[in-house]
Structures are given as structure tokens and as C-alpha cells.
Amino acid sequence: MAGYWDMHNHILPGVDDGSGSMAETLRLVQLEYDQGVRNIVFTPHYRKGMFEISLDEKEEVFHRTCETLTDHFPDMKFYLGCEYFASPHMVERVTKEPRYCMPNEHVILVEFSYTAEFDFIMQTVEKLQSAGMTPVIAHFERYQCLHEDYALVHYLAEEEVLLQMNCNAILGKEGFRMKRFCKMALKDGVVDLLASDAHNTTDRSVHIQETADLIRKKFGEDTVAELLQTNPQQLIKLN
């Protein structure tokens, strides 16, 4: 089981608000590589009215990018996924078109408005589960409803909803309140995946190694391996 996984990022060039060029993508992937990542799932945004690049175009960019990246990083593996912004009709769309999903087409990375009501979050994940899908809630530490009632985090975990946390939040780069929430969730063992959610090499860069070191110090090597290797590998079921 070689290397870490990064399951949520915006490194694919020119498809959303992340990397704007192949040169920037190369710099970001170099950071990933230097920090021990050997498997990257690119997850460009899909959000109606904001990020609506066609699936065919996204695939074309992915294949073109992989041709360049494999020349520079021959021992890395690259996959194409998606971060889907939740909407009332998303279930019908994603069940008909697996390219909105992760490399395992039964898994979907779903993002909500930071102010989303918990009822809407649960309605969405229950519909996805009823359709035979496994929802992964992106950067769950951001949602206001979970800060207002932390018990809802445990409820989500008990309902077999997978929870992904951003490295920047753990490190305190998104504020003390977020950092405290992350520490509590990590201590409680409700986090399933860590990811960079990297968009650029400046204020939203790759901090996987720093995060792994912090978690190793506080919670041990087994937790690092679970969040950055075992869980993502089992979820994708490709390696």
C-alpha cells in the first residue's frame, strides 16, 4: 500500500476555480509527490450555474493532463472524480451519469452550502443511499449546522455517511473554531478521509505531510494510515 491518497482537490487545470494552467498543476503535483502522495483523484467542481464544464471536455483535459504528469511522475496514479454541489435533482442526474461520481461509480463526493439546513443534508444523503450510492460529505467541518449541534456529526457517522476533512482546517488555517471542531472529530474517530482540497500554491495549497505529522503526534501512525491510505483505497477499490 504505497503512498498517501489525495481524494479531494482542484488540481486539474482550467476546469474550475482551482489550477489555472498546466504549469501550476505540475507545481501542485510536485508538492503532493514531495509530501508522500502517490495516488490523486482529481475532483473538479460541478455546480449548476457556476461550474458546468461538459463531462466530455473534463475527460479530455484529464487525459491530456495525465499524459504530461506520467512523464514527470511515473510512479504516481491519477483518477478522475467530481465534487458535486448538492441540489434537489442531483440524485436523478448522478445515477444516470456515473461520470459525476468518483472512480468507483457508487461513490459520490458531495458538497453543500455552508449554511445548509441539516434536514436538507440528510434528505440528500438518504436519497443517494436509497439509490445504492455511498455519499462522502466534502469538508464537513465547514457546515454551520454541525457546529451548532455537534451530536449531528455522530448521527451522520452512525448513518454510514462518510466524512471528509480538509488538511487546512486541521492546521488552523481556517480559524481557531474550525481547528477545535476538527480536533474533536478526530479524537472521536468520526473522520473517514483527509484531503488537501488544494486550489493553488499560495493560500489553498497542499499541506498533507504537515497534517499527517500532526495527526501522527496526537493520534498515532495507525490513524494516519487509516485516513490517508486504507480508507481511500478501500473506497475506490481500484488498487
BAFI-3210 file (N, C-alpha, C; in Angstrom, 3 decimals, decimal comma, padded with zeros to 6 digits):
// residues 239
n [1|2|3|4|5|6|7|8|9|10|11|12|13|14|15|16|17|18|19|20|21|22|23|24|25|26|27|28|29|30|31|32|33|34|35|36|37|38|39|40|41|42|43|44|45|46|47|48|49|50|51|52|53|54|55|56|57|58|59|60|61|62|63|64|65|66|67|68|69|70|71|72|73|74|75|76|77|78|79|80|81|82|83|84|85|86|87|88|89|90|91|92|93|94|95|96|97|98|99|100|101|102|103|104|105|106|107|108|109|110|111|112|113|114|115|116|117|118|119|120|121|122|123|124|125|126|127|128|129|130|131|132|133|134|135|136|137|138|139|140|141|142|143|144|145|146|147|148|149|150|151|152|153|154|155|156|157|158|159|160|161|162|163|164|165|166|167|168|169|170|171|172|173|174|175|176|177|178|179|180|181|182|183|184|185|186|187|188|189|190|191|192|193|194|195|196|197|198|199|200|201|202|203|204|205|206|207|208|209|210|211|212|213|214|215|216|217|218|219|220|221|222|223|224|225|226|227|228|229|230|231|232|233|234|235|236|237|238|239]
n.u [000,864|001,376|002,267|000,403|-003,068|-004,785|-007,879|-009,551|-009,435|-008,496|-006,884|-006,734|-006,190|-007,707|-010,486|-012,161|-012,328|-009,798|-006,498|-004,996|-003,488|-001,355|001,232|000,919|-000,480|001,489|003,277|001,715|001,260|003,858|004,288|002,459|003,684|006,174|005,295|004,546|002,348|000,930|-001,213|-003,729|-006,947|-008,567|-010,875|-012,805|-015,065|-018,636|-021,220|-024,309|-024,879|-022,544|-020,091|-019,872|-018,570|-018,437|-018,854|-017,454|-015,458|-014,127|-013,100|-011,379|-009,485|-008,489|-007,267|-005,328|-003,839|-002,913|-001,163|000,953|001,654|002,383|004,786|006,444|006,014|006,257|005,648|003,283|-000,328|-003,285|-006,635|-010,020|-012,523|-015,214|-016,510|-019,549|-021,991|-024,635|-028,037|-031,635|-032,303|-030,190|-029,779|-031,151|-029,670|-026,975|-027,224|-027,858|-025,662|-022,620|-020,178|-020,230|-019,505|-017,177|-014,101|-014,904|-018,024|-020,155|-019,742|-019,956|-018,725|-019,926|-020,886|-022,154|-024,015|-022,541|-024,272|-026,319|-029,348|-029,660|-031,622|-031,914|-029,404|-029,531|-031,766|-030,745|-028,508|-029,802|-031,431|-029,443|-028,242|-030,409|-030,483|-028,430|-025,911|-022,818|-022,445|-020,020|-019,345|-018,059|-015,459|-016,644|-016,358|-016,980|-019,674|-022,303|-024,503|-023,543|-021,683|-023,329|-024,751|-023,123|-023,624|-024,901|-022,923|-022,062|-024,420|-024,540|-022,299|-023,157|-025,179|-023,831|-022,699|-020,021|-017,299|-015,356|-012,438|-010,690|-007,213|-006,154|-007,953|-007,569|-005,032|-005,439|-005,610|-007,959|-009,066|-009,533|-011,877|-012,697|-010,476|-010,615|-013,017|-012,261|-010,260|-011,782|-013,466|-011,598|-010,527|-012,777|-013,008|-014,577|-013,940|-013,434|-011,875|-009,020|-008,057|-006,476|-007,858|-006,754|-006,268|-004,473|-001,034|-000,608|-002,546|-004,244|-003,028|-001,141|-001,025|-000,509|001,528|002,335|-000,041|-000,349|001,862|001,121|-001,220|-000,164|001,456|-000,464|-002,444|-001,406|000,328|-001,323|-003,773|-003,120|-002,466|-004,942|-006,635|-005,410|-004,565|-005,598|-008,502|-009,232|-008,254|-009,771|-012,255|-012,192|-011,383|-009,661|-006,932]
n.v [-001,183|001,590|004,893|007,996|008,949|011,515|012,607|014,689|017,582|020,446|020,415|019,765|021,351|024,458|023,940|024,662|026,647|026,174|025,116|027,057|026,515|024,258|024,418|025,303|023,126|021,140|022,112|021,853|019,076|018,249|019,161|017,479|015,007|015,313|015,309|012,764|011,695|009,396|008,719|010,332|011,612|013,529|016,092|018,013|020,805|020,434|022,527|023,790|026,519|027,722|026,140|024,370|022,804|020,678|017,116|015,609|017,409|017,749|015,164|015,062|017,031|015,813|013,416|014,534|015,920|013,820|012,553|014,337|014,424|011,776|011,505|013,030|012,032|009,023|006,991|007,606|007,496|008,458|009,576|010,270|012,147|013,885|016,815|017,343|019,775|019,913|019,587|019,813|017,969|016,299|013,550|012,105|012,917|012,063|009,319|008,548|009,329|008,281|009,618|011,835|010,949|009,417|007,554|004,925|004,227|004,119|005,781|009,065|012,338|014,883|018,243|020,827|023,899|026,140|027,019|025,233|023,606|021,022|019,111|019,142|018,211|015,591|014,566|014,554|012,773|010,451|009,914|009,412|007,143|005,392|005,024|003,346|004,378|005,585|008,222|010,779|013,320|016,375|018,283|018,425|019,824|022,450|023,083|024,928|023,986|021,690|022,651|024,009|021,983|019,524|016,842|015,950|015,244|012,755|011,424|011,392|009,772|007,385|006,782|005,830|007,653|008,960|010,975|013,651|015,482|018,608|019,302|021,901|023,000|021,445|022,238|024,779|026,840|027,863|029,142|029,320|028,225|026,327|024,653|023,644|022,221|020,255|018,891|017,753|016,046|014,308|013,151|011,802|009,889|009,996|010,827|010,017|010,399|012,264|015,179|017,368|019,454|021,254|024,243|026,013|027,202|028,954|030,394|028,235|025,647|022,528|020,611|018,120|016,494|017,948|017,880|015,121|014,631|016,047|014,677|012,145|012,616|013,251|011,264|008,901|006,558|004,652|005,936|007,897|006,248|005,029|007,184|008,334|006,319|003,506|003,773|005,478|003,845|001,501|002,576|003,441|001,119|000,259|-000,164]
n.w [000,000|-001,159|-000,466|000,103|-000,393|-002,178|-002,137|-002,741|-004,448|-006,428|-008,733|-011,398|-014,465|-015,432|-015,282|-013,235|-010,262|-009,460|-010,209|-012,753|-014,960|-016,841|-015,930|-013,281|-012,287|-012,475|-010,544|-008,250|-008,174|-007,836|-005,225|-003,918|-004,444|-003,148|-000,571|-000,042|-001,360|-003,613|-005,089|-006,757|-006,848|-009,002|-008,471|-009,847|-009,551|-009,839|-010,297|-010,771|-012,884|-012,167|-012,172|-014,831|-016,757|-019,587|-019,419|-021,299|-022,105|-019,699|-019,321|-021,493|-020,798|-018,516|-019,547|-021,196|-019,328|-017,727|-019,492|-019,543|-016,812|-016,153|-017,419|-015,836|-013,291|-012,940|-011,121|-009,938|-009,576|-011,245|-011,077|-012,105|-010,659|-009,062|-007,518|-006,346|-006,184|-004,004|-004,982|-005,435|-007,461|-007,873|-007,451|-009,422|-011,623|-011,121|-010,861|-013,389|-014,826|-014,418|-014,531|-012,965|-010,564|-008,201|-008,955|-008,353|-009,271|-007,566|-005,520|-004,298|-004,062|-002,248|-001,953|000,125|000,628|002,939|004,834|004,828|005,764|008,198|007,745|004,956|004,167|005,207|003,828|001,244|001,401|002,185|-000,024|-001,912|-000,781|-000,900|-003,596|-003,960|-003,588|-002,145|-000,132|000,270|002,367|001,593|003,095|005,809|008,123|007,723|007,831|009,095|010,587|011,806|013,554|015,267|016,460|017,573|017,979|015,735|013,977|014,886|014,433|011,615|011,099|012,250|010,508|008,384|006,654|004,927|005,999|005,032|005,694|005,556|005,185|005,660|007,491|009,776|010,473|011,351|009,577|008,716|010,797|014,416|015,522|013,647|013,701|016,318|016,175|014,314|015,730|017,781|016,298|015,123|017,430|018,319|016,400|014,067|011,565|008,182|005,883|004,848|003,032|000,624|-000,655|-002,381|-004,233|-005,299|-005,249|-003,236|-001,062|-000,760|-000,680|-000,870|002,003|003,115|004,256|006,531|007,959|008,315|009,965|012,267|013,058|013,451|015,671|017,618|017,499|016,525|014,316|013,095|012,730|010,859|008,650|008,244|007,466|005,253|003,602|003,905|004,126|001,831|-000,247|000,029|-000,466|-003,122|-004,385|-006,408|-006,489]
ca.u [000,000|002,412|001,944|-000,878|-004,072|-005,485|-009,179|-010,351|-008,560|-008,871|-005,570|-006,892|-006,085|-008,643|-011,845|-012,977|-011,632|-008,509|-005,335|-005,327|-002,589|-000,605|002,413|000,502|-000,792|002,766|003,811|000,883|001,519|005,191|004,074|001,834|004,696|007,171|004,665|004,250|001,147|001,211|-002,493|-004,540|-008,244|-008,942|-012,308|-013,293|-016,424|-019,817|-022,258|-025,149|-024,834|-021,229|-019,068|-020,644|-017,801|-019,033|-018,153|-016,505|-014,316|-013,400|-012,340|-010,299|-008,456|-007,895|-006,365|-004,197|-003,033|-002,244|-000,038|002,065|002,048|003,044|006,174|007,185|005,786|005,868|005,177|002,011|-001,548|-004,235|-008,012|-010,934|-013,765|-016,003|-017,147|-020,873|-022,715|-025,958|-029,229|-032,793|-032,444|-028,884|-029,780|-031,535|-028,582|-025,761|-027,480|-027,883|-024,373|-021,598|-019,006|-020,315|-019,130|-015,766|-013,727|-015,918|-019,225|-021,151|-019,301|-020,044|-018,257|-020,986|-020,667|-023,366|-023,831|-022,065|-025,412|-027,391|-030,071|-029,319|-032,673|-031,606|-028,253|-029,971|-032,625|-029,883|-027,716|-030,720|-031,799|-028,274|-028,111|-031,509|-030,138|-027,295|-024,659|-022,150|-022,101|-018,913|-019,581|-016,809|-015,099|-017,815|-016,076|-017,394|-021,121|-022,748|-025,435|-022,787|-021,073|-024,391|-025,152|-022,065|-024,175|-025,299|-021,772|-022,156|-025,592|-024,123|-021,405|-023,977|-025,974|-022,873|-022,305|-018,584|-016,983|-014,025|-011,957|-009,603|-005,964|-006,001|-008,776|-006,907|-003,839|-005,826|-005,524|-009,307|-009,538|-009,462|-013,135|-012,642|-009,429|-011,137|-014,004|-011,520|-009,594|-012,809|-013,922|-010,512|-010,464|-013,948|-012,891|-015,674|-013,411|-013,126|-010,887|-008,374|-007,703|-005,879|-008,750|-005,840|-006,687|-003,339|000,194|-000,460|-003,368|-005,009|-002,035|-001,089|-000,413|-000,798|002,578|002,247|-001,217|-000,033|002,783|000,352|-002,107|000,704|001,891|-001,584|-003,327|-000,667|000,551|-002,457|-004,797|-002,627|-002,616|-006,372|-007,269|-004,733|-004,226|-006,528|-009,884|-009,429|-008,018|-010,941|-013,394|-012,048|-011,320|-009,013|-005,540]
ca.v [000,000|002,611|006,305|008,557|009,339|012,802|012,282|015,900|018,687|021,164|020,485|019,638|022,749|025,172|023,395|025,273|027,755|025,689|025,380|027,770|026,179|023,021|024,725|025,308|021,737|020,454|022,553|021,260|017,637|018,111|019,279|016,221|013,952|015,562|015,062|011,347|011,270|008,649|008,494|011,553|011,638|014,905|016,270|019,341|021,154|020,603|023,320|024,379|027,965|028,244|025,258|023,446|022,285|019,425|015,909|015,233|018,324|017,425|013,942|015,400|017,712|014,797|012,540|015,346|016,201|012,578|012,314|015,170|014,078|010,473|011,704|013,616|011,258|007,704|006,080|008,080|007,110|009,568|009,180|011,401|012,135|015,116|017,335|017,728|020,658|019,318|020,277|018,928|016,949|015,708|012,083|011,644|013,191|011,275|007,894|008,331|009,675|007,964|010,485|012,814|010,253|009,132|006,444|003,910|004,985|004,067|006,734|010,449|013,402|015,884|019,494|021,586|025,269|026,139|027,318|024,272|023,016|019,609|018,298|019,014|017,312|014,209|014,159|014,286|011,549|009,305|009,618|008,796|005,792|004,587|004,734|002,429|005,130|005,916|009,650|011,317|014,752|017,129|019,257|018,503|020,743|023,811|023,300|025,639|023,179|020,720|023,412|024,373|020,767|018,565|015,482|015,585|014,590|011,337|010,871|011,115|008,614|006,198|006,508|005,362|008,734|009,154|012,369|014,056|016,691|019,295|019,487|023,292|023,243|020,782|023,017|026,085|027,854|028,394|029,724|028,501|027,490|025,174|023,767|022,977|021,248|019,151|018,127|016,981|014,984|013,331|012,444|010,924|008,840|010,046|011,267|008,882|010,740|013,570|015,582|018,706|020,450|022,272|025,023|026,776|027,012|030,073|030,340|026,978|024,739|021,149|020,522|016,764|015,982|018,658|017,349|013,746|014,707|016,482|013,585|011,074|013,007|013,291|010,098|007,705|006,202|003,892|006,893|008,473|005,236|004,817|008,332|008,725|005,166|002,375|004,146|005,854|002,711|000,628|003,271|003,443|-000,299|000,158|-000,616]
ca.w [000,000|-001,266|-000,591|000,510|-001,385|-002,056|-002,733|-002,987|-004,810|-007,654|-009,371|-012,849|-014,912|-016,294|-015,309|-012,181|-009,604|-008,990|-011,054|-013,980|-016,062|-016,668|-015,114|-011,876|-011,954|-012,244|-009,247|-007,203|-008,104|-007,232|-003,781|-003,486|-004,503|-002,105|000,725|000,121|-002,087|-004,835|-005,762|-006,736|-007,519|-009,335|-008,201|-010,243|-009,141|-010,683|-009,631|-011,808|-012,951|-011,787|-012,737|-015,663|-017,882|-020,053|-018,993|-022,354|-022,039|-018,470|-019,583|-022,420|-020,008|-017,640|-020,301|-021,643|-018,139|-017,319|-020,400|-019,075|-015,447|-016,072|-017,845|-014,718|-012,058|-013,453|-010,073|-009,385|-010,277|-011,319|-011,350|-012,294|-009,902|-009,150|-006,307|-006,838|-005,266|-003,823|-005,474|-005,266|-008,502|-008,151|-007,420|-010,754|-012,561|-010,889|-011,086|-014,839|-015,420|-013,412|-014,602|-011,887|-009,338|-008,017|-009,838|-008,073|-009,641|-006,493|-004,500|-004,761|-003,176|-002,340|-001,228|000,434|001,083|004,321|005,702|004,539|006,889|008,365|007,115|003,529|004,065|005,432|002,707|000,093|001,573|002,222|-001,412|-002,542|-000,243|-001,443|-004,989|-003,963|-003,626|-000,888|-000,125|001,058|002,540|001,471|004,152|006,692|009,225|007,371|007,831|010,286|011,380|012,592|014,647|016,207|017,180|017,239|018,014|014,375|013,347|015,258|013,745|010,239|011,118|012,536|009,310|007,374|005,747|005,081|006,291|004,573|006,366|004,865|005,928|006,090|008,675|010,897|010,815|011,858|008,527|008,500|012,044|015,630|015,715|012,758|014,208|017,515|015,686|013,692|016,789|018,455|015,404|015,021|018,710|018,399|015,394|013,092|010,267|007,312|004,865|004,813|001,669|000,563|-001,261|-002,907|-005,395|-005,827|-004,471|-002,299|000,144|-000,680|-001,236|-000,374|003,334|003,575|005,135|007,809|008,644|008,725|011,105|013,432|013,469|013,966|017,011|018,556|017,455|016,177|012,916|012,560|012,296|009,603|007,600|008,002|006,820|004,013|002,782|003,945|003,803|000,423|-001,138|000,105|-001,058|-004,578|-004,782|-007,716|-006,367]
c.u [000,898|001,823|000,559|-001,786|-004,509|-006,770|-010,038|-009,398|-009,064|-007,594|-005,659|-006,985|-007,264|-010,070|-012,749|-012,183|-010,281|-007,382|-005,748|-004,473|-001,904|000,629|002,066|000,153|000,480|003,370|003,031|001,144|002,913|005,101|003,457|002,894|005,703|006,622|004,153|003,018|001,567|-000,058|-003,343|-005,831|-008,586|-010,454|-012,765|-014,742|-017,439|-020,838|-023,029|-025,104|-023,487|-020,095|-019,777|-019,863|-018,380|-018,195|-017,119|-015,258|-013,463|-012,538|-011,160|-009,149|-007,736|-006,882|-005,127|-003,249|-002,257|-001,052|001,190|002,576|002,795|004,483|007,041|007,117|005,346|005,344|003,922|000,845|-002,561|-005,605|-008,871|-012,208|-014,500|-016,411|-018,460|-021,580|-024,170|-027,072|-030,400|-032,864|-031,144|-028,930|-030,135|-030,387|-027,407|-025,996|-027,530|-026,512|-023,256|-020,360|-019,075|-019,815|-017,617|-015,393|-014,539|-017,266|-020,338|-020,820|-019,384|-019,576|-019,224|-020,690|-022,007|-023,004|-023,420|-023,198|-026,578|-028,042|-029,738|-030,363|-032,392|-030,411|-028,703|-030,877|-031,785|-029,138|-028,614|-031,179|-030,654|-028,104|-029,202|-031,264|-028,904|-025,944|-024,120|-021,769|-020,914|-019,153|-018,238|-016,679|-016,254|-017,605|-016,564|-018,873|-021,616|-023,628|-024,707|-022,038|-022,117|-024,849|-024,188|-022,573|-024,600|-024,154|-021,808|-023,351|-025,244|-023,250|-022,189|-024,835|-025,099|-022,649|-020,821|-018,257|-015,537|-013,657|-010,771|-008,386|-005,829|-006,771|-008,134|-005,735|-004,157|-005,777|-006,889|-009,923|-009,550|-010,714|-013,146|-011,615|-009,921|-012,154|-013,293|-010,860|-010,594|-013,256|-012,859|-010,409|-011,604|-013,931|-013,991|-015,214|-013,022|-011,981|-010,303|-008,042|-007,189|-006,888|-007,929|-006,406|-005,514|-002,116|000,410|-001,328|-004,181|-004,162|-002,134|-000,355|-000,647|000,266|002,531|001,074|-000,962|000,884|002,048|-000,534|-001,301|001,112|000,758|-002,361|-002,649|-000,619|-000,636|-003,552|-004,391|-002,855|-004,080|-006,964|-006,677|-004,361|-005,347|-007,933|-010,064|-009,221|-009,212|-012,148|-013,342|-011,998|-010,741|-007,602|-005,472]
c.v [001,230|004,008|006,688|008,762|010,775|012,675|013,501|017,059|019,310|021,486|020,364|021,040|023,243|024,683|023,975|026,421|027,338|026,076|026,022|027,402|024,851|023,250|024,713|023,899|020,952|020,847|021,918|019,764|017,376|018,227|018,005|015,119|014,097|015,265|013,629|010,840|010,538|008,349|009,750|011,317|013,102|015,052|017,681|019,550|020,865|021,350|024,064|025,895|028,564|027,442|024,170|022,992|020,932|018,240|015,476|016,107|018,029|016,175|014,208|016,082|016,710|013,936|013,300|015,643|014,966|012,260|013,104|014,701|012,756|010,540|012,198|012,757|009,838|006,741|006,591|007,572|008,241|009,053|010,436|011,183|013,451|015,525|017,967|018,577|020,209|020,221|019,306|017,784|016,205|014,187|011,518|011,810|012,231|009,783|007,564|008,541|009,459|008,843|011,653|012,234|010,146|007,964|005,176|004,603|004,906|005,038|008,142|011,399|014,566|017,061|020,186|023,048|025,241|026,391|026,357|023,779|021,532|018,702|018,098|018,089|015,864|013,717|013,775|012,974|010,316|008,919|008,936|007,358|004,875|004,199|003,841|003,105|005,370|007,391|009,945|012,816|015,475|018,146|019,497|019,476|022,161|024,096|023,814|024,777|022,166|021,393|023,742|023,180|019,651|017,124|015,010|014,931|013,097|010,674|010,515|009,870|007,326|005,801|006,104|006,388|008,987|010,646|012,665|015,400|017,277|019,488|020,908|023,586|022,634|021,619|024,414|027,197|028,442|028,889|028,746|027,654|026,218|024,162|022,982|021,905|020,022|018,268|017,225|015,790|013,901|012,500|011,442|009,818|008,830|010,494|010,037|009,159|012,119|013,903|017,010|019,783|021,594|022,917|025,729|026,523|028,122|029,860|029,056|025,867|023,350|021,126|019,134|016,262|016,635|018,141|015,941|013,741|015,092|015,358|012,425|011,364|012,890|011,981|008,812|007,411|005,472|004,822|007,554|007,501|005,016|005,931|008,665|007,548|004,125|002,754|004,580|004,693|001,767|001,262|003,223|002,029|-000,463|-000,398|-002,027]
c.w [000,000|-001,366|-000,118|-000,702|-001,111|-002,858|-003,050|-003,226|-006,109|-008,432|-010,890|-013,454|-015,752|-016,312|-014,221|-011,563|-009,038|-009,923|-012,370|-015,170|-015,788|-015,802|-013,626|-011,420|-011,666|-010,902|-008,095|-007,057|-007,542|-005,712|-003,220|-003,398|-003,362|-000,715|000,871|-000,581|-003,363|-005,634|-005,626|-007,503|-007,756|-009,176|-008,570|-009,813|-010,250|-009,833|-010,692|-011,720|-012,608|-012,415|-013,531|-016,898|-018,301|-019,603|-020,020|-022,304|-020,808|-018,667|-020,511|-021,681|-019,109|-018,391|-020,773|-020,475|-017,699|-018,208|-019,965|-017,717|-015,369|-016,573|-016,689|-013,457|-012,422|-012,395|-009,370|-010,223|-010,165|-011,735|-011,486|-011,502|-010,097|-007,745|-006,740|-005,784|-005,202|-004,333|-005,374|-006,272|-008,783|-008,238|-008,788|-011,747|-012,358|-011,074|-012,573|-015,474|-014,397|-013,470|-013,618|-010,563|-009,213|-008,930|-009,598|-008,254|-008,613|-005,365|-005,066|-003,668|-003,324|-001,415|-001,017|000,681|002,548|005,310|005,474|005,825|006,974|007,719|005,629|003,314|004,208|004,314|001,498|000,255|001,630|000,822|-002,145|-002,065|-000,778|-002,891|-005,099|-003,966|-002,219|-000,917|000,780|001,162|002,557|002,600|005,122|007,844|008,948|007,645|009,178|011,180|012,257|013,730|015,708|017,031|016,795|017,239|016,626|013,608|013,641|014,583|012,302|010,179|011,358|011,345|008,118|006,258|005,985|005,153|005,917|005,197|005,604|005,767|006,467|007,371|009,917|011,398|011,335|010,842|008,180|009,806|013,209|015,819|014,881|013,264|015,423|017,137|015,116|014,742|017,508|017,599|015,231|016,295|018,837|017,350|014,357|011,703|009,452|006,354|005,129|003,369|001,685|000,190|-001,854|-004,165|-006,071|-004,952|-003,450|-001,061|000,283|-001,298|-000,601|000,964|003,929|004,548|006,509|008,629|009,149|009,949|012,381|013,955|014,046|015,410|018,026|018,638|016,986|014,686|012,309|012,048|010,988|008,455|007,245|007,147|005,455|003,116|002,764|003,508|002,355|-000,536|-001,143|-000,571|-002,578|-005,136|-006,183|-007,614|-005,806]
res [m|a|g|y|w|d|m|h|n|h|i|l|p|g|v|d|d|g|s|g|s|m|a|e|t|l|r|l|v|q|l|e|y|d|q|g|v|r|n|i|v|f|t|p|h|y|r|k|g|m|f|e|i|s|l|d|e|k|e|e|v|f|h|r|t|c|e|t|l|t|d|h|f|p|d|m|k|f|y|l|g|c|e|y|f|a|s|p|h|m|v|e|r|v|t|k|e|p|r|y|c|m|p|n|e|h|v|i|l|v|e|f|s|y|t|a|e|f|d|f|i|m|q|t|v|e|k|l|q|s|a|g|m|t|p|v|i|a|h|f|e|r|y|q|c|l|h|e|d|y|a|l|v|h|y|l|a|e|e|e|v|l|l|q|m|n|c|n|a|i|l|g|k|e|g|f|r|m|k|r|f|c|k|m|a|l|k|d|g|v|v|d|l|l|a|s|d|a|h|n|t|t|d|r|s|v|h|i|q|e|t|a|d|l|i|r|k|k|f|g|e|d|t|v|a|e|l|l|q|t|n|p|q|q|l|i|k|l|n]
***
